[in-house]
C-alpha cells in the first residue's frame, strides 16, 4: 500500500540524472562549448576520482567571462568552497526549504564518499510533489469509489465536486450528470446545504428514502486552517438491515405481549387482566386501578417477568384514554443513533430522499392516548434530557422540524433496574426520575407471592392446552409442591415458559413428575444437588426394617416412593432398598393400590 503522507517524500525520488558532468581540469572554453551544445543550465565538476568538487551555473560562466577571465584556465578555478549539497535520503520538503532560504535553484545530490548521483532542481521539487499528489489523488479516489458508504462532496458555492459509486446507487443519479451542478437543483433542502449555510456538523441523522431504504447521514464542513470554507462532505450509510431487525423485534415483542395478555393475564374469577390472589399484589393492582383514572405519570418497578407490561395495560384499559392509541417502545431495543427519530419522527424535506410527508414518531402516534416506555432505565442520557423537556413543555419537534407539536400523551414507564441507584450513580437524570415517579407501583416477585402459583399454574395449563390442542386433566400434588417450593428467578414469565415446555413434551393427560422429566425441567425445580428423595430420607428408609414399622409408617413410605416414581414398582423398590417381591407383598398387605386414585393424587383443572 502506498504511503499516503505528502511530506514523506525523499530527494532520491525527485532528483534528475540528466545533468552535465566535467573534470575539474577541463578548460573554461570547453565547458562553455558543452553547455551551449547540450543546453545545460549548469555543470557538476568532479575530481580525478569522480568525486564532487563544485557546481558551476551557466550564469556564473557568463559573468566571469564578461569580467575578462581567460578561457584557457581550468574550470576548477571558478569553484566556490561554499557549495550546499544534499543526499538521496534527505526529506524533499527540507531540501525545498533550504533552496528557498538560500535562494538557490539547484542542489547536487552526493553520497557519503563524494560520488555524484543526481541533481535536484526547483523544477524537480515541483514535479516530485506534483507526482505524489497525483498518486495520492488516484489512491483516494479509488478508496472513495470502493467504500461502502455513499460519499457526497460540494464546494463552497454548493456545486457537487464528488459523487461516488455508492451515491449513484443510493440516490439514483449518475456522477456524470450531477458533478459540477448545483446540489440545490436536485435536492433543495439537503443536509449539505445546511452545513454550508450554518457551518454546523450533523451526526447520525436518520433518513428514510422513498423506496423504504433507511440511511444514517454524517455531514461536516471542510475548512482551511485559516477558517475559510472549502465546502462540505457527507457520508451516508445504509442501515436498512438494522431497521428491519428493529421492526422484526418490535413485532415479535408485540406478539409475545399479546400472547401473555391472552394466555396469562385473565383472572380465573372474572375479567381481570392481572391475575393474583396475593394480598400485597392485589393492593398494588388496586393502586393501579385508582391511578388509571388520572393522567398522572406512573413508574412500574419489578424484576423481569413479574408482569410490568400487563400492569401497564391494566392502567390503560381502566383509563379515560382506553379508546385512544396505546403505543409501546422498548428503550433498550433501539440503537442510540436512531432513537430521536423513533421517538419524535422527522420532518418532510429534511434529508436527501426523505418521504415528502415525513414520518411520525412514537409520541405523535400516541397523541391523545398512552405511551408505554419499557426498560426506561436503559434510556440514553441525551434522550433523557429531550424526554424531560417534552414532559415539562408538553410539546416536541420532529427531527429537522421547526414547528412545535403538542404532546397530549399519558406516560407509563417500567424498569427492572433500581432507579434510585441509577440516579445516585449519575446514570439517570434525577429531574426526569422525579417526573416519572409521580406514582410508583412495585410488583412483588413470584417468590414473595407463592399463593399465586396454584392459580397461575391452572390458568397457564388451561390456556396452553387450548393453544397446543392438549386436554390437560389435572396436575400431580407433588408437582404443585415442587412449583411452590421453587424460588422462580424469572418470575411469572419463567413459570409460563416452563409449563409451556411441559405441555408440549408431556405424553400423559396429567402433569406428573414424569412429565417434568420428559420436558427436561425437573432438575431446575429440584435445584442443584437434589434427587427425588433426599440423601437423609433415603438412608432412613433403606436402613430401617420395614416390618418393624407401624402400618401407617410403612404405608406413608411406600406411597411416597410410588408417587415419586409415577408408580413404577421397580424404581420404587430401588428407592426403598427392598426386593420388588417384598414391595408387592407389602402393597397387598397394606391395601396400597398399584396406581394413583384421582382424589388422592391429582388436582383437577376445573
Backbone torsions as a table, in degrees:
resi	resn	phi	psi	omega
1	UNK	NA	131.7	-177.8
2	UNK	-68.0	153.5	177.2
3	UNK	-73.1	128.1	-174.8
4	UNK	-93.9	9.5	179.4
5	UNK	-95.7	122.9	-177.4
6	UNK	-67.3	-28.7	-177.7
7	UNK	-79.8	-16.0	-177.8
8	UNK	-87.0	66.1	-178.4
9	UNK	-129.3	132.8	-175.4
10	UNK	-101.2	156.4	179.6
11	UNK	-57.9	-40.1	-177.9
12	UNK	-60.4	-23.0	179.1
13	UNK	-81.0	-17.4	-174.4
14	UNK	-114.4	-20.3	-173.3
15	UNK	-65.7	158.8	176.1
16	UNK	-105.3	151.1	175.2
17	UNK	-111.7	13.3	177.4
18	UNK	-101.9	88.4	-176.9
19	UNK	-147.4	163.0	178.0
20	UNK	-84.6	136.8	-179.3
21	UNK	-130.8	122.1	-178.7
22	UNK	-132.3	154.7	176.9
23	UNK	-74.2	151.1	-174.3
24	UNK	-69.3	-16.3	179.6
25	UNK	-94.4	0.4	179.9
26	UNK	-65.4	132.3	179.3
27	UNK	-62.5	152.7	-178.8
28	UNK	-61.1	-40.9	-177.6
29	UNK	-62.8	-33.9	177.5
30	UNK	-68.8	-40.1	178.9
31	UNK	-63.0	-40.0	179.1
32	UNK	-61.8	-43.6	178.8
33	UNK	-60.3	-42.3	179.8
34	UNK	-64.0	-41.3	-179.6
35	UNK	-64.1	-43.9	-179.5
36	UNK	-67.7	-40.3	-178.5
37	UNK	-67.0	-42.0	-174.5
38	UNK	-98.7	1.2	-180.0
39	UNK	57.6	40.6	177.8
40	UNK	-79.6	152.0	173.4
41	UNK	-98.0	-13.0	-179.4
42	UNK	-165.0	166.0	172.1
43	UNK	-131.6	146.7	174.5
44	UNK	-99.4	128.4	-177.0
45	UNK	-98.5	130.0	179.2
46	UNK	-124.5	160.4	179.8
47	UNK	-88.9	-168.0	-177.0
48	UNK	-64.0	-24.2	-179.7
49	UNK	-97.1	15.1	178.4
50	UNK	65.4	25.5	178.1
51	UNK	-97.1	149.6	-174.1
52	UNK	-60.9	135.4	175.4
53	UNK	-115.1	-54.6	179.5
54	UNK	-166.1	-179.5	176.3
55	UNK	-128.2	130.4	-179.4
56	UNK	-121.2	125.2	-178.7
57	UNK	-90.7	162.3	176.3
58	UNK	-57.6	-40.0	-178.5
59	UNK	-63.9	-38.6	179.5
60	UNK	-64.7	-42.5	179.0
61	UNK	-62.1	-46.2	-179.0
62	UNK	-61.2	-43.1	-177.2
63	UNK	-65.5	-43.3	-177.2
64	UNK	-71.2	-36.8	177.7
65	UNK	-66.2	-40.2	178.0
66	UNK	-61.7	-33.3	-179.5
67	UNK	-80.3	2.4	173.6
68	UNK	97.1	16.9	178.8
69	UNK	-68.2	129.5	177.3
70	UNK	-60.4	140.0	-175.4
71	UNK	-86.7	-4.0	179.3
72	UNK	-92.3	-0.1	179.1
73	UNK	-77.3	152.0	178.9
74	UNK	-67.4	151.4	-177.0
75	UNK	-62.1	-24.8	-178.1
76	UNK	-64.5	-18.0	179.9
77	UNK	-70.1	-15.8	178.5
78	UNK	-94.4	-4.4	-174.9
79	UNK	-71.4	141.3	175.3
80	UNK	-104.8	147.0	178.6
81	UNK	-79.9	-18.7	-177.0
82	UNK	-91.9	66.6	-179.5
83	UNK	-108.1	126.4	178.7
84	UNK	-94.0	132.1	178.3
85	UNK	-124.3	174.2	176.3
86	UNK	-141.7	178.2	-179.1
87	UNK	-123.1	167.6	-179.6
88	UNK	-62.9	-34.9	-174.9
89	UNK	-86.5	-2.3	-179.5
90	UNK	-65.9	143.1	177.0
91	UNK	-64.2	129.9	-176.0
92	UNK	-63.3	-35.8	179.5
93	UNK	-65.0	-37.8	178.9
94	UNK	-68.5	-41.8	177.5
95	UNK	-61.4	-39.9	177.2
96	UNK	-61.6	-43.0	-179.6
97	UNK	-63.8	-37.8	177.7
98	UNK	-63.7	-43.1	-179.9
99	UNK	-63.6	-38.6	177.9
100	UNK	-66.8	-45.3	-175.7
101	UNK	-66.2	-41.2	-178.3
102	UNK	-87.8	-4.3	179.4
103	UNK	56.3	48.8	177.3
104	UNK	-119.8	149.7	-174.6
105	UNK	-100.2	0.2	-177.4
106	UNK	-158.1	153.4	176.9
107	UNK	-136.3	126.8	171.6
108	UNK	-67.0	142.2	178.8
109	UNK	-105.0	115.2	-171.0
110	UNK	-122.6	143.9	172.8
111	UNK	-90.8	173.6	-174.1
112	UNK	-56.7	-37.6	-177.7
113	UNK	-79.8	0.9	-179.1
114	UNK	95.5	-0.2	-179.3
115	UNK	-70.1	134.0	178.0
116	UNK	-84.3	127.2	-178.6
117	UNK	-119.4	-9.3	-179.2
118	UNK	176.2	-179.8	179.1
119	UNK	-136.4	132.7	179.1
120	UNK	-109.6	115.5	178.3
121	UNK	-107.8	168.6	178.1
122	UNK	-59.3	-37.2	177.7
123	UNK	-65.1	-38.5	178.1
124	UNK	-61.6	-40.5	178.6
125	UNK	-60.9	-47.9	179.8
126	UNK	-61.8	-45.0	-180.0
127	UNK	-64.5	-36.9	180.0
128	UNK	-62.9	-49.3	179.0
129	UNK	-67.3	-37.0	179.8
130	UNK	-63.4	-43.8	178.9
131	UNK	-63.8	-41.1	179.1
132	UNK	-62.6	-44.6	179.1
133	UNK	-62.8	-39.5	178.9
134	UNK	-64.2	-42.7	178.2
135	UNK	-64.2	-43.7	178.5
136	UNK	-63.3	-39.9	178.9
137	UNK	-61.9	-43.9	178.2
138	UNK	-63.5	-40.7	-179.4
139	UNK	-65.7	-47.4	-179.2
140	UNK	-65.0	-36.8	176.8
141	UNK	-61.0	-43.7	178.8
142	UNK	-62.6	-42.2	178.7
143	UNK	-61.6	-49.4	-177.0
144	UNK	-66.4	-30.0	178.8
145	UNK	-73.4	-29.6	-174.8
146	UNK	-102.9	-1.5	-179.9
147	UNK	-71.6	153.5	-175.8
148	UNK	-68.6	-34.4	-177.8
149	UNK	-74.7	155.0	169.8
150	UNK	-84.2	126.1	-176.5
151	UNK	-111.4	129.7	175.7
152	UNK	-125.0	134.5	177.4
153	UNK	-131.9	134.9	174.2
154	UNK	-126.4	157.0	176.8
155	UNK	-89.2	-176.0	-175.5
156	UNK	-67.4	-16.0	177.5
157	UNK	-93.0	1.9	178.7
158	UNK	84.3	13.3	177.6
159	UNK	-90.6	141.5	-178.6
160	UNK	-72.5	122.6	178.8
161	UNK	-107.9	-17.4	177.0
162	UNK	-152.9	141.2	-176.3
163	UNK	-153.8	98.7	-169.9
164	UNK	-79.9	177.5	-178.0
165	UNK	-59.5	-38.4	178.1
166	UNK	-59.9	-39.2	177.9
167	UNK	-67.8	-37.0	177.3
168	UNK	-59.2	-45.3	-178.5
169	UNK	-70.0	-40.4	-174.2
170	UNK	-71.2	-41.7	-173.6
171	UNK	-106.2	-3.8	175.2
172	UNK	70.6	25.6	179.4
173	UNK	-127.2	128.2	-178.6
174	UNK	-73.1	146.8	178.2
175	UNK	-60.6	-37.9	-179.2
176	UNK	-60.0	-30.1	-178.9
177	UNK	-81.4	-39.9	-168.5
178	UNK	-98.5	-27.3	-178.4
179	UNK	-63.0	129.8	-177.2
180	UNK	93.9	-11.9	180.0
181	UNK	-95.8	162.4	175.4
182	UNK	-71.0	127.1	178.7
183	UNK	-61.7	-33.5	-178.8
184	UNK	-63.1	-23.0	177.6
185	UNK	-68.9	-22.8	-179.8
186	UNK	-104.4	-42.0	-178.5
187	UNK	-133.0	89.4	-172.0
188	UNK	-60.3	-30.6	-175.9
189	UNK	-114.9	31.4	-174.5
190	UNK	-66.1	153.7	-179.0
191	UNK	-59.5	-37.0	-179.2
192	UNK	-61.8	-35.5	179.1
193	UNK	-67.9	-33.5	175.5
194	UNK	-67.1	-36.8	178.2
195	UNK	-61.4	-44.3	-179.6
196	UNK	-63.9	-39.8	-173.7
197	UNK	-77.4	-35.9	-176.0
198	UNK	-115.4	-0.5	176.8
199	UNK	57.5	33.7	178.4
200	UNK	-106.7	154.4	174.6
201	UNK	-94.3	144.0	176.0
202	UNK	-122.9	126.6	-176.4
203	UNK	-124.7	141.1	173.9
204	UNK	52.6	48.1	178.7
205	UNK	-89.7	117.0	-178.7
206	UNK	-83.0	132.9	-180.0
207	UNK	-133.3	138.0	174.3
208	UNK	-108.4	119.8	179.6
209	UNK	-79.5	168.4	-176.0
210	UNK	-61.5	-30.1	-177.1
211	UNK	-89.2	14.7	177.6
212	UNK	84.9	8.3	178.0
213	UNK	-83.8	132.5	176.9
214	UNK	-102.5	132.5	177.9
215	UNK	-130.4	153.2	173.0
216	UNK	-111.8	127.1	-173.4
217	UNK	-111.8	142.2	173.3
218	UNK	-132.1	119.0	-176.0
219	UNK	-128.1	134.0	-178.6
220	UNK	-139.1	151.6	173.8
221	UNK	-76.2	150.8	175.3
222	UNK	-110.6	120.0	-173.3
223	UNK	-129.7	154.8	170.6
224	UNK	-73.8	167.5	177.5
225	UNK	-63.2	-25.2	179.2
226	UNK	-86.6	3.5	176.7
227	UNK	95.9	-7.7	179.5
228	UNK	-69.8	133.6	-176.0
229	UNK	-83.4	133.2	176.8
230	UNK	-92.9	-33.8	-175.6
231	UNK	161.0	-146.5	-179.5
232	UNK	-153.4	153.7	179.3
233	UNK	-130.6	144.8	-179.7
234	UNK	-135.3	131.9	172.7
235	UNK	-106.4	141.9	-176.7
236	UNK	-129.6	118.0	-178.0
237	UNK	-109.9	126.5	177.9
238	UNK	-73.5	116.6	180.0
239	UNK	-117.1	26.6	-177.9
240	UNK	-58.9	-37.1	-179.1
241	UNK	-65.6	-35.4	176.8
242	UNK	-67.8	-41.8	179.0
243	UNK	-60.8	-40.9	179.1
244	UNK	-65.7	-39.8	177.4
245	UNK	-62.3	-41.0	178.6
246	UNK	-63.8	-44.5	179.3
247	UNK	-61.9	-43.7	178.3
248	UNK	-62.4	-40.9	178.8
249	UNK	-63.9	-43.1	179.6
250	UNK	-64.2	-40.8	178.0
251	UNK	-64.4	-41.2	178.8
252	UNK	-64.7	-42.0	179.3
253	UNK	-65.5	-38.6	177.6
254	UNK	-63.3	-41.9	179.1
255	UNK	-64.9	-42.6	179.2
256	UNK	-61.1	-45.5	-179.0
257	UNK	-65.6	-36.5	178.1
258	UNK	-63.9	-43.9	177.6
259	UNK	-63.8	-39.4	178.4
260	UNK	-61.8	-40.1	-179.9
261	UNK	-68.8	-36.6	-179.1
262	UNK	-73.7	-46.3	-171.5
263	UNK	-84.5	-41.8	-167.3
264	UNK	-119.1	16.5	-173.8
265	UNK	-128.0	5.7	178.0
266	UNK	-92.9	135.9	179.0
267	UNK	-69.9	139.9	178.2
268	UNK	-63.7	-23.5	-173.9
269	UNK	-101.1	-6.1	-176.9
270	UNK	-173.4	-145.2	-174.4
271	UNK	-103.5	21.9	178.4
272	UNK	-65.7	143.3	175.2
273	UNK	-86.6	-35.7	-175.6
274	UNK	-104.4	104.7	-177.1
275	UNK	-78.2	132.5	171.5
276	UNK	-167.4	143.4	169.1
277	UNK	-116.2	-2.6	-179.3
278	UNK	-70.7	134.2	-174.2
279	UNK	-61.9	-46.6	-178.7
280	UNK	-64.5	-41.7	-178.9
281	UNK	-70.5	-35.8	176.5
282	UNK	-64.6	-32.7	176.4
283	UNK	-64.1	-42.3	176.7
284	UNK	-62.7	-40.9	180.0
285	UNK	-63.5	-40.4	178.1
286	UNK	-65.4	-38.9	176.3
287	UNK	-61.9	-41.3	179.4
288	UNK	-61.0	-41.2	-179.9
289	UNK	-69.0	-34.6	179.0
290	UNK	-68.3	-43.3	-178.3
291	UNK	-75.1	-17.5	-178.2
292	UNK	-61.3	-31.9	-177.8
293	UNK	-74.0	-6.0	178.6
294	UNK	-108.0	177.5	174.1
295	UNK	-103.7	16.9	-178.0
296	UNK	-63.1	142.7	174.6
297	UNK	-71.1	135.1	-175.6
298	UNK	-120.5	134.8	173.5
299	UNK	-112.9	116.7	179.8
300	UNK	-100.3	123.1	-179.6
301	UNK	-116.4	149.9	179.1
302	UNK	163.7	159.8	179.3
303	UNK	-65.2	162.9	176.8
304	UNK	-59.3	134.1	176.2
305	UNK	88.9	4.6	-178.6
306	UNK	-84.0	-15.3	177.9
307	UNK	108.4	32.2	-178.3
308	UNK	-65.6	-39.7	179.3
309	UNK	-63.8	-38.5	180.0
310	UNK	-68.5	-39.2	177.7
311	UNK	-62.5	-39.2	176.5
312	UNK	-62.3	-38.8	178.3
313	UNK	-66.5	-36.0	176.4
314	UNK	-60.4	-47.5	-179.9
315	UNK	-60.3	-44.2	-179.7
316	UNK	-62.6	-46.8	-176.2
317	UNK	-68.0	-23.9	179.1
318	UNK	-97.3	6.2	-176.8
319	UNK	-96.5	168.2	176.9
320	UNK	-74.4	-7.4	178.0
321	UNK	-98.9	14.1	-171.9
322	UNK	-61.2	-26.3	-179.4
323	UNK	-94.9	2.6	178.4
324	UNK	-99.5	173.3	-175.4
325	UNK	-59.8	145.5	172.7
326	UNK	-123.8	107.6	-174.1
327	UNK	-112.0	129.7	178.3
328	UNK	-108.7	143.8	174.0
329	UNK	-143.2	129.5	178.7
330	UNK	-92.8	111.9	-173.5
331	UNK	-67.2	-17.2	-178.7
332	UNK	-96.3	-6.6	-172.6
333	UNK	-98.4	-5.5	-175.6
334	UNK	-113.0	128.2	177.7
335	UNK	-56.8	148.0	-174.7
336	UNK	-59.2	-37.0	-176.4
337	UNK	-75.4	-8.8	176.9
338	UNK	-105.3	-4.2	-167.7
339	UNK	-67.5	-45.7	-174.3
340	UNK	-62.7	-43.7	179.9
341	UNK	-68.4	-30.7	176.4
342	UNK	-67.8	-41.3	-177.3
343	UNK	-74.6	-44.7	-170.2
344	UNK	-113.8	-7.4	-178.5
345	UNK	76.1	-177.2	176.7
346	UNK	-138.0	155.8	-172.6
347	UNK	-84.1	155.0	177.8
348	UNK	-67.5	141.3	177.1
349	UNK	72.8	8.5	-177.3
350	UNK	-73.9	-32.4	-171.5
351	UNK	-133.0	160.6	177.8
352	UNK	-57.1	123.3	175.0
353	UNK	75.5	7.2	-178.4
354	UNK	-67.8	156.0	176.8
355	UNK	-56.0	139.7	-178.5
356	UNK	-62.6	-30.9	-179.4
357	UNK	-90.9	1.0	-175.9
358	UNK	70.1	-163.3	179.6
359	UNK	-147.6	134.5	179.8
360	UNK	-78.8	143.4	175.2
361	UNK	-92.6	-177.0	-176.8
362	UNK	-62.2	-39.3	-180.0
363	UNK	-61.4	-42.4	-178.8
364	UNK	-68.9	-39.1	178.7
365	UNK	-65.9	-30.5	-177.9
366	UNK	-89.5	5.5	-175.2
367	UNK	-55.9	128.1	-177.5
368	UNK	86.6	-11.8	-176.9
369	UNK	-119.3	-138.3	-173.2
370	UNK	-126.1	136.8	175.2
371	UNK	-113.9	119.3	-179.5
372	UNK	-100.6	114.8	-179.9
373	UNK	-99.4	95.1	-179.7
374	UNK	-80.2	148.0	-179.3
375	UNK	53.0	50.1	-177.7
376	UNK	-62.0	-24.9	180.0
377	UNK	-65.7	-15.0	180.0
378	UNK	-94.7	3.7	-177.0
379	UNK	-65.1	128.2	178.7
380	UNK	-58.7	150.1	-174.5
381	UNK	-59.6	-41.8	-177.7
382	UNK	-67.7	-31.6	176.9
383	UNK	-74.8	-26.6	175.7
384	UNK	-60.1	-42.7	-179.9
385	UNK	-64.3	-40.5	-179.0
386	UNK	-70.3	-37.4	176.8
387	UNK	-65.2	-41.6	178.6
388	UNK	-59.7	-42.0	-179.1
389	UNK	-62.7	-39.7	178.5
390	UNK	-64.7	-43.1	-179.8
391	UNK	-64.7	-33.5	-178.4
392	UNK	-78.9	-45.7	-172.9
393	UNK	-94.1	-13.4	-179.1
394	UNK	58.7	33.6	174.8
395	UNK	-157.5	163.1	-178.6
396	UNK	-153.1	172.2	178.2
397	UNK	-122.3	139.2	169.8
398	UNK	-65.4	156.2	175.4
399	UNK	-62.4	124.9	-177.9
400	UNK	82.9	1.0	-177.9
401	UNK	-97.8	161.3	178.3
402	UNK	-123.0	-6.1	-179.7
403	UNK	-99.0	123.9	179.9
404	UNK	-69.8	145.1	178.1
405	UNK	-117.1	128.7	-179.3
406	UNK	-69.3	137.6	-178.1
407	UNK	-112.2	87.4	174.7
408	UNK	-91.3	77.9	-172.5
409	UNK	-132.3	135.4	173.4
410	UNK	-92.5	127.1	-175.9
411	UNK	-100.0	127.5	168.0
412	UNK	-121.8	126.2	-179.5
413	UNK	-118.5	154.6	179.4
414	UNK	-142.4	150.2	179.1
415	UNK	-158.6	151.0	171.4
416	UNK	-104.6	7.2	179.1
417	UNK	-93.5	160.3	173.5
418	UNK	-84.4	100.2	-173.0
419	UNK	-65.2	-35.7	179.5
420	UNK	-61.8	-39.7	178.1
421	UNK	-67.9	-39.0	178.4
422	UNK	-61.9	-39.6	177.5
423	UNK	-64.6	-43.7	-179.1
424	UNK	-64.3	-34.4	-179.5
425	UNK	-85.4	6.5	178.8
426	UNK	64.2	26.5	177.6
427	UNK	-98.5	-9.1	178.3
428	UNK	-144.7	136.2	-177.0
429	UNK	-66.2	131.2	-179.6
430	UNK	-66.6	-38.4	-178.7
431	UNK	-66.0	-36.2	176.5
432	UNK	-70.0	-39.6	178.7
433	UNK	-58.1	-44.3	-179.5
434	UNK	-68.1	-32.0	176.6
435	UNK	-67.2	-39.7	-177.2
436	UNK	-77.6	-27.9	-172.0
437	UNK	-98.0	38.5	173.4
438	UNK	-58.1	-45.9	172.3
439	UNK	-127.2	126.9	179.7
440	UNK	-113.1	125.0	176.0
441	UNK	-112.6	123.6	-179.1
442	UNK	-109.2	112.1	179.6
443	UNK	-86.5	122.9	-179.2
444	UNK	-65.7	148.6	174.4
445	UNK	-69.0	160.5	-175.8
446	UNK	-63.1	-31.0	-179.9
447	UNK	-65.7	-17.5	177.7
448	UNK	-99.4	2.9	178.3
449	UNK	-136.7	53.7	-176.9
450	UNK	-59.9	-25.2	-179.6
451	UNK	-68.9	-11.4	175.5
452	UNK	-83.5	-16.9	-172.0
453	UNK	-62.7	-46.9	179.7
454	UNK	-58.3	-47.2	-179.3
455	UNK	-65.4	-43.4	177.6
456	UNK	-61.9	-39.4	-179.5
457	UNK	-63.0	-48.1	178.9
458	UNK	-62.9	-39.9	179.1
459	UNK	-62.6	-48.3	-179.5
460	UNK	-63.8	-42.6	-178.7
461	UNK	-63.7	-39.7	179.2
462	UNK	-65.8	-45.5	-178.6
463	UNK	-69.1	-41.9	179.4
464	UNK	-66.8	-36.2	176.7
465	UNK	-60.8	-41.8	177.7
466	UNK	-66.3	-39.6	-177.5
467	UNK	-66.5	-39.6	-175.4
468	UNK	-103.1	10.5	176.9
469	UNK	67.1	34.3	179.0
470	UNK	-113.2	140.1	174.7
471	UNK	-100.1	101.0	-179.4
472	UNK	-89.9	112.3	-174.1
473	UNK	-84.9	-26.1	-178.3
474	UNK	179.1	-178.9	-178.0
475	UNK	-135.9	137.9	-179.2
476	UNK	-65.7	138.8	179.9
477	UNK	-60.7	-33.1	178.9
478	UNK	-66.1	-38.1	176.4
479	UNK	-63.9	-43.2	178.9
480	UNK	-61.8	-39.0	178.6
481	UNK	-63.1	-40.6	178.9
482	UNK	-64.4	-39.7	178.2
483	UNK	-64.6	-39.4	-178.7
484	UNK	-72.8	-28.5	-178.6
485	UNK	-82.2	-19.7	-175.8
486	UNK	-73.2	152.0	-173.8
487	UNK	-90.0	-11.2	171.9
488	UNK	49.5	69.2	177.2
489	UNK	-63.9	-27.4	178.0
490	UNK	-92.7	3.4	172.9
491	UNK	61.3	-148.5	-171.5
492	UNK	-61.7	-36.9	179.6
493	UNK	-62.9	-39.3	178.2
494	UNK	-65.8	-40.5	177.4
495	UNK	-60.4	-46.0	-179.9
496	UNK	-63.0	-44.8	-179.4
497	UNK	-64.0	-39.7	178.9
498	UNK	-63.6	-46.2	-179.8
499	UNK	-66.4	-31.2	177.0
500	UNK	-64.3	-41.6	176.5
501	UNK	-61.6	-41.8	-179.3
502	UNK	-63.3	-47.2	-177.8
503	UNK	-61.9	-38.6	-178.2
504	UNK	-70.2	-39.5	-169.4
505	UNK	-101.5	-14.9	-177.1
506	UNK	-70.9	152.8	-179.6
507	UNK	-102.6	-30.1	-176.7
508	UNK	-84.9	172.6	175.4
509	UNK	-90.4	-10.3	177.4
510	UNK	-112.1	141.7	176.9
511	UNK	-83.2	113.6	-177.2
512	UNK	-124.4	172.9	173.9
513	UNK	-54.9	-34.1	177.3
514	UNK	-64.2	-35.3	176.9
515	UNK	-61.1	-39.2	178.5
516	UNK	-65.8	-38.1	177.3
517	UNK	-65.7	-42.2	-179.8
518	UNK	-62.1	-32.4	179.2
519	UNK	-87.2	-6.2	179.1
520	UNK	71.6	27.9	-176.9
521	UNK	-117.4	-2.7	-174.2
522	UNK	-66.0	-34.6	179.1
523	UNK	-68.1	-29.9	176.6
524	UNK	-63.2	-44.3	-177.9
525	UNK	-72.5	-34.0	179.8
526	UNK	-72.2	-33.8	-176.5
527	UNK	88.5	164.5	-177.5
528	UNK	-64.4	137.2	173.1
529	UNK	85.9	-1.8	-177.9
530	UNK	-103.4	149.9	175.6
531	UNK	-125.3	-179.0	-177.1
532	UNK	-58.0	-35.1	175.4
533	UNK	-127.2	132.9	-177.5
534	UNK	-63.5	157.5	-178.3
535	UNK	-59.3	-43.1	-177.8
536	UNK	-67.6	-39.2	179.5
537	UNK	-65.7	-42.7	-179.2
538	UNK	-63.0	-37.6	-179.9
539	UNK	-64.1	-39.8	179.3
540	UNK	-64.7	-43.8	-176.4
541	UNK	-67.7	-38.4	-174.9
542	UNK	-82.0	-19.4	-178.2
543	UNK	-102.4	-6.8	178.4
544	UNK	-99.1	131.1	178.3
545	UNK	-72.1	116.5	-175.1
546	UNK	-60.6	-32.2	-177.6
547	UNK	-73.0	-6.7	174.9
548	UNK	-95.2	-5.8	178.9
549	UNK	-85.5	156.9	173.7
550	UNK	-72.3	157.7	-173.8
551	UNK	-55.3	-42.5	-175.1
552	UNK	-71.5	-27.6	175.3
553	UNK	-70.4	-41.0	177.8
554	UNK	-63.5	-43.3	179.7
555	UNK	-60.2	-43.3	-178.5
556	UNK	-62.9	-44.5	-178.1
557	UNK	-66.1	-45.1	-178.0
558	UNK	-68.2	-43.2	-179.7
559	UNK	-60.9	-42.2	-179.7
560	UNK	-63.8	-41.4	178.9
561	UNK	-64.4	-39.5	178.5
562	UNK	-65.5	-41.4	179.2
563	UNK	-62.3	-41.5	-176.9
564	UNK	-68.4	-22.5	-178.4
565	UNK	-109.1	14.0	-177.9
566	UNK	55.4	39.8	176.6
567	UNK	62.3	32.9	171.7
568	UNK	-85.5	111.2	-171.4
569	UNK	-64.8	-40.6	-178.2
570	UNK	-63.6	-44.6	179.6
571	UNK	-66.9	-39.0	179.5
572	UNK	-64.0	-42.6	178.9
573	UNK	-63.2	-37.5	178.3
574	UNK	-64.1	-42.5	178.4
575	UNK	-63.5	-42.1	-177.9
576	UNK	-74.6	-17.2	179.7
577	UNK	76.0	29.7	180.0
578	UNK	-128.6	158.9	176.1
579	UNK	-64.1	155.6	179.9
580	UNK	-63.4	-35.7	179.6
581	UNK	-62.9	-37.3	178.0
582	UNK	-66.5	-38.5	178.7
583	UNK	-62.2	-44.8	179.4
584	UNK	-61.6	-39.4	-179.7
585	UNK	-63.4	-47.6	-178.8
586	UNK	-64.7	-40.2	179.8
587	UNK	-62.0	-39.3	179.5
588	UNK	-71.1	-40.8	-178.3
589	UNK	-67.9	-35.4	-177.3
590	UNK	-96.0	5.2	177.2
591	UNK	59.4	45.2	177.5
592	UNK	-96.5	124.2	-178.0
593	UNK	-71.5	151.8	-177.5
594	UNK	-81.0	-3.0	175.7
595	UNK	-143.3	154.6	-175.1
596	UNK	-70.5	146.4	173.3
597	UNK	-84.6	151.1	-179.0
598	UNK	-60.9	-38.6	-175.8
599	UNK	-73.2	-36.0	-175.5
600	UNK	-83.6	-34.2	-165.7
601	UNK	-110.0	-18.6	-171.8
602	UNK	-118.4	143.2	171.5
603	UNK	-101.3	112.9	-176.4
604	UNK	-65.7	153.4	-179.6
605	UNK	-80.2	-24.3	-176.4
606	UNK	-70.0	NA	NA
